[in-house]
Amino acid sequence: MDLAPGTVIVLALILAAEFVNGWTDAPNAIATVVSTRVLSPSRALLMASFFNLLGTMSGTAVAATIGTGIVRPDVISIYTVGAAMVGIVIWSTLAWYYGLPTSESHALVAGLTGAALATAGPQAVLWSGWQKVLLGIVFSSFLGFLSALFLMSGIYRLFQRQTASSVRSVFGRLQVLSAAFMAFSHGSNDGQKFIGAFTLVLVLGGALPRFAVPLWVILLCGLVMAMGTAVGGWRIVRTMGLRLTKLEPVQGFAAETAAAATIELATRLGVPLSTTHTISTAIMGVGATRRLSAVRWGVTRDIVVAWVLTFPVCGLVAWTVAHLAKAVF
């Protein structure tokens, strides 16, 4: 495969963003199972990496949405995508430093949109794709919270006559399955997004005649994401699993199951959503079943602020870098 130097640089930027995605997003899949001490961090990491990879191979609907449904491929260049990646890497690294989980989904969409506006103006943006993004926000925020709240309430009713030790024993085993499900769903939705961007650049660079995701791209992006999780995931695990609310295995099981089911539903509809938002709101939902004060709302506020800032910051950085690239190239 003969690629121009510019294409190689942009592909490297996408892999850098995928690596950062492993820092800040993939750890969400194992945060609860580590915090409840059901699995050690090393075992949880190996399991998450394996099921993340399986998830990325389960379909390409979300990759197609990112690659062809957010901006018009016919009016942008590889440098448009590269500018979006710069915005993601800068913002996500800053958030990771402070231990805040960010949404790479929103960062990617905002970055692509900002860069496309700088490259070709409003005509480059496919607003129909943004409808799916907005639907994903509803899925991740409200459906994640409510499904976890109802699932946890149902479990409490079913096991109210059981001793705490027996409940912990049962859900300690079940949480391994729910963590695997969460990791699989993360790969099926979030892992596909950068696969979509990578494939888009291959098309723009002339390496592919049309948008069709090659297997080697799936494997490469999945591996890079797993490496990012191994290098820097613990900061996010600590915020999600230890600081947001105190979790027992039963709460971890409910949060992971509710979040994973929500993510899988969105994936099959081709809706890119934030796995960070989904697991965060699910953890809040299980915490709220005990009492509202069980959730550390100060930590929640910091996470929400990071979410809100993701759109304008990534969009502005990508817009600026795209303007510079346009002037240079």
C-alpha positions as MATLAB code, in Angstrom:
seq = 'MDLAPGTVIVLALILAAEFVNGWTDAPNAIATVVSTRVLSPSRALLMASFFNLLGTMSGTAVAATIGTGIVRPDVISIYTVGAAMVGIVIWSTLAWYYGLPTSESHALVAGLTGAALATAGPQAVLWSGWQKVLLGIVFSSFLGFLSALFLMSGIYRLFQRQTASSVRSVFGRLQVLSAAFMAFSHGSNDGQKFIGAFTLVLVLGGALPRFAVPLWVILLCGLVMAMGTAVGGWRIVRTMGLRLTKLEPVQGFAAETAAAATIELATRLGVPLSTTHTISTAIMGVGATRRLSAVRWGVTRDIVVAWVLTFPVCGLVAWTVAHLAKAVF';
ca = [
       0.000    0.000    0.000;
       1.613    3.228   -1.214;
       0.581    6.146    0.998;
       1.576    9.793    0.737;
       3.543   11.211    3.706;
       0.611   13.446    4.669;
      -1.733   10.456    4.819;
       0.717    8.543    7.006;
       0.957   11.486    9.425;
      -2.835   11.769    9.724;
      -3.188    8.002   10.256;
      -0.576    8.276   13.016;
      -2.617   11.081   14.606;
      -5.711    8.860   14.557;
      -3.781    6.093   16.306;
      -2.559    8.663   18.856;
      -6.182    9.661   19.496;
      -7.125    5.981   19.810;
      -4.301    5.531   22.305;
      -5.647    8.453   24.338;
      -9.094    6.886   24.028;
      -7.585    3.902   25.810;
      -6.390    6.247   28.569;
      -9.661    8.033   29.157;
     -12.568    5.944   27.853;
     -11.778    2.228   27.780;
     -11.019    2.138   31.554;
     -14.736    2.778   32.143;
     -15.367   -0.831   31.158;
     -13.346   -2.160   34.109;
     -13.674    0.643   36.681;
     -16.445   -0.958   38.717;
     -15.088   -4.520   38.675;
     -11.707   -3.237   39.932;
     -13.198   -0.931   42.575;
     -15.296   -3.762   44.040;
     -12.136   -5.918   44.115;
     -13.812   -8.720   42.178;
     -10.863   -8.695   39.760;
      -7.339   -7.399   40.103;
      -6.403   -4.506   37.774;
      -4.144   -6.746   35.667;
      -6.792   -9.435   35.167;
      -9.482   -6.857   34.496;
      -7.236   -5.201   31.921;
      -6.588   -8.456   30.066;
     -10.288   -9.294   30.047;
     -11.283   -5.801   28.919;
      -8.701   -5.788   26.125;
      -9.928   -9.135   24.803;
     -13.635   -8.262   24.859;
     -13.003   -4.745   23.555;
     -11.347   -6.336   20.534;
     -14.242   -8.755   20.061;
     -16.639   -5.829   20.259;
     -14.855   -3.897   17.523;
     -15.281   -6.913   15.240;
     -19.032   -7.249   15.883;
     -20.164   -4.746   13.251;
     -19.379   -1.501   11.458;
     -22.606    0.533   11.727;
     -21.094    3.110   14.094;
     -17.869    3.275   12.067;
     -19.959    4.050    8.980;
     -21.808    6.818   10.838;
     -18.521    8.460   11.854;
     -16.833    7.892    8.498;
     -19.654    8.984    6.210;
     -22.471   10.471    8.295;
     -20.997   13.452   10.183;
     -19.165   15.371    7.444;
     -19.215   15.093    3.666;
     -16.185   13.062    2.529;
     -16.281   14.670   -0.923;
     -15.547   18.214    0.306;
     -12.941   17.580    3.026;
      -9.324   16.436    2.975;
      -7.120   14.202    5.095;
      -5.952   17.330    6.928;
      -9.529   17.958    8.077;
      -9.474   14.631    9.890;
      -5.942   15.283   11.176;
      -7.041   18.610   12.683;
      -9.869   16.842   14.512;
      -7.387   14.348   15.975;
      -5.155   17.140   17.296;
      -8.112   18.603   19.183;
      -8.964   15.211   20.680;
      -5.405   14.470   21.825;
      -4.930   17.889   23.455;
      -8.266   17.956   25.272;
      -8.348   14.299   26.344;
      -4.769   14.359   27.649;
      -5.571   17.426   29.736;
      -8.699   15.775   31.162;
      -6.816   12.528   31.833;
      -4.192   14.450   33.794;
      -6.927   15.600   36.194;
      -8.496   12.134   36.294;
     -11.680   13.220   34.495;
     -13.342   10.772   32.091;
     -14.120   12.509   28.810;
     -16.237   11.477   25.863;
     -14.072   10.624   22.879;
     -17.314   10.274   20.927;
     -18.226   13.903   21.458;
     -14.625   15.001   21.022;
     -14.433   13.206   17.673;
     -17.755   14.554   16.392;
     -16.983   18.101   17.571;
     -13.462   17.942   16.113;
     -14.625   16.668   12.730;
     -17.347   19.311   12.601;
     -15.049   22.184   13.582;
     -12.381   21.119   11.106;
     -14.936   20.612    8.329;
     -16.384   24.095    8.916;
     -12.890   25.557    8.558;
     -12.181   23.508    5.434;
     -15.387   23.898    3.427;
     -17.944   25.830    5.468;
     -21.418   24.744    6.677;
     -22.039   22.696    3.513;
     -19.476   20.154    4.740;
     -21.513   19.204    7.818;
     -24.204   16.525    7.579;
     -26.710   17.666   10.165;
     -28.643   14.410    9.848;
     -25.623   12.727   11.438;
     -25.817   15.171   14.329;
     -29.348   13.937   14.988;
     -27.863   10.537   15.806;
     -25.304   12.206   18.067;
     -28.047   14.046   19.966;
     -30.016   10.810   20.224;
     -26.883    9.215   21.660;
     -26.758   11.884   24.384;
     -30.317   10.963   25.367;
     -29.418    7.263   25.372;
     -26.290    7.721   27.459;
     -27.622   10.236   29.961;
     -31.222    9.286   30.705;
     -31.502    5.667   29.612;
     -28.244    4.752   31.358;
     -29.367    6.320   34.651;
     -32.939    5.016   34.606;
     -32.121    1.469   33.495;
     -29.531    1.136   36.267;
     -31.941    2.642   38.804;
     -34.724    0.189   37.918;
     -32.410   -2.814   37.659;
     -30.869   -2.088   41.050;
     -34.313   -1.596   42.612;
     -35.452   -4.932   41.176;
     -32.392   -6.730   42.526;
     -32.976   -5.273   45.983;
     -36.526   -6.622   45.965;
     -35.532  -10.073   44.733;
     -32.702  -10.502   47.239;
     -34.105   -8.608   50.235;
     -34.329  -11.814   52.314;
     -30.760  -12.901   51.534;
     -27.755  -12.187   53.727;
     -25.238   -9.581   52.650;
     -22.474  -12.188   52.372;
     -24.509  -14.458   50.070;
     -25.486  -11.513   47.847;
     -21.870  -10.450   47.622;
     -20.804  -14.000   46.747;
     -23.395  -14.364   43.964;
     -22.820  -10.974   42.382;
     -19.070  -11.201   42.798;
     -19.185  -14.001   40.222;
     -21.854  -12.362   38.073;
     -19.903   -9.117   37.926;
     -17.157  -10.800   35.941;
     -19.756  -11.484   33.246;
     -21.197   -7.966   33.403;
     -17.703   -6.449   33.135;
     -17.012   -8.599   30.065;
     -20.339   -7.454   28.581;
     -19.430   -3.829   29.296;
     -16.020   -4.227   27.638;
     -17.607   -5.889   24.595;
     -20.195   -3.113   24.236;
     -17.488   -0.455   24.586;
     -15.580   -2.003   21.704;
     -18.721   -2.397   19.595;
     -19.590    1.298   19.859;
     -16.664    3.404   21.012;
     -13.943    1.290   19.464;
     -15.580    1.640   16.066;
     -15.399    5.438   15.978;
     -11.694    5.776   15.329;
     -11.877    2.773   13.025;
     -14.345    4.839   11.015;
     -12.001    7.845   10.982;
      -9.032    5.659    9.991;
     -10.970    4.125    7.105;
     -12.174    7.560    5.989;
      -8.560    8.759    5.682;
      -7.651    5.650    3.675;
     -10.458    6.560    1.275;
      -9.441   10.240    1.113;
      -5.811    9.236    0.589;
      -6.693    6.949   -2.310;
      -5.754    3.698   -0.566;
      -9.354    2.436   -0.663;
     -11.808    2.933   -3.540;
     -14.826    3.204   -1.211;
     -15.694    3.192    2.477;
     -15.339   -0.427    3.641;
     -13.576   -1.270    6.903;
     -10.659   -3.739    6.456;
     -10.047   -6.336    9.158;
      -6.461   -5.150    9.706;
      -7.746   -1.672   10.609;
     -10.037   -3.162   13.264;
      -7.196   -5.198   14.750;
      -4.711   -2.309   14.683;
      -7.046    0.201   16.346;
      -8.179   -2.353   18.939;
      -4.581   -3.128   19.883;
      -3.616    0.543   20.189;
      -6.640    1.237   22.404;
      -5.705   -1.677   24.691;
      -2.154   -0.327   24.978;
      -3.501    3.065   26.047;
      -5.602    1.461   28.768;
      -2.584   -0.461   30.052;
      -0.430    2.666   30.230;
      -2.738    5.211   31.823;
      -6.142    3.818   32.684;
      -5.872    3.797   36.458;
      -6.591    7.516   36.918;
     -10.014    7.107   35.319;
     -10.683    3.827   37.127;
     -10.112    5.665   40.407;
     -12.543    8.477   39.530;
     -15.284    6.214   38.176;
     -14.987    3.313   40.576;
     -13.843    4.891   43.825;
     -14.644    8.611   43.924;
     -18.108    8.786   42.306;
     -19.866    6.504   44.797;
     -19.037    3.488   46.978;
     -19.765    0.283   45.099;
     -20.374   -3.317   46.141;
     -20.379   -6.155   43.576;
     -24.173   -6.045   43.283;
     -24.084   -2.331   42.418;
     -21.197   -2.888   40.023;
     -23.135   -5.667   38.291;
     -26.250   -3.493   37.914;
     -24.311   -0.476   36.608;
     -22.312   -2.500   34.080;
     -25.287   -4.518   32.854;
     -27.532   -1.469   32.436;
     -24.795    0.545   30.714;
     -23.739   -2.295   28.407;
     -27.344   -3.034   27.364;
     -27.897    0.654   26.581;
     -24.685    0.843   24.548;
     -25.499   -2.331   22.591;
     -28.967   -1.007   21.699;
     -27.432    2.212   20.380;
     -24.729    0.310   18.472;
     -27.209   -1.829   16.573;
     -29.050    1.370   15.574;
     -25.786    2.904   14.348;
     -25.977    5.606   17.043;
     -22.573    6.793   18.337;
     -22.916    7.502   22.029;
     -20.573    8.233   24.879;
     -19.691    5.105   26.815;
     -18.277    7.434   29.473;
     -21.627    9.144   29.911;
     -23.481    5.838   29.933;
     -21.455    4.089   32.636;
     -21.206    7.320   34.667;
     -24.963    7.847   34.732;
     -25.490    4.132   35.412;
     -23.189    4.358   38.459;
     -25.142    7.426   39.596;
     -28.364    5.456   39.112;
     -27.309    2.557   41.340;
     -25.949    4.992   43.920;
     -29.244    6.879   43.991;
     -31.175    3.716   44.913;
     -29.594    3.877   48.363;
     -29.947    7.621   48.851;
     -29.133   10.673   46.784;
     -26.333   11.614   49.163;
     -24.577    8.314   48.328;
     -23.476    9.918   45.060;
     -20.615   12.384   45.412;
     -22.226   15.191   43.464;
     -19.105   17.359   43.620;
     -17.225   14.739   41.572;
     -20.276   14.451   39.319;
     -20.204   18.214   38.745;
     -16.564   18.073   37.634;
     -17.337   15.241   35.218;
     -20.335   17.090   33.758;
     -18.272   20.270   33.290;
     -15.688   18.225   31.345;
     -18.480   16.785   29.186;
     -19.934   20.211   28.406;
     -16.558   21.731   27.558;
     -15.658   18.874   25.210;
     -17.777   20.169   22.311;
     -16.552   23.785   22.156;
     -12.909   23.075   23.064;
     -12.388   20.232   20.570;
     -14.363   22.045   17.893;
     -12.370   25.268   18.330;
      -8.960   23.566   18.421;
      -9.802   21.502   15.327;
     -11.145   24.601   13.524;
      -7.921   26.501   14.287;
      -5.604   23.660   13.230;
      -7.627   23.086   10.040;
      -7.316   26.767    9.131;
      -3.552   26.573    9.625;
      -3.314   23.382    7.571;
      -5.401   24.978    4.831;
      -3.005   27.927    4.664;
       0.097   25.702    4.615;
      -1.063   22.897    2.319;
];
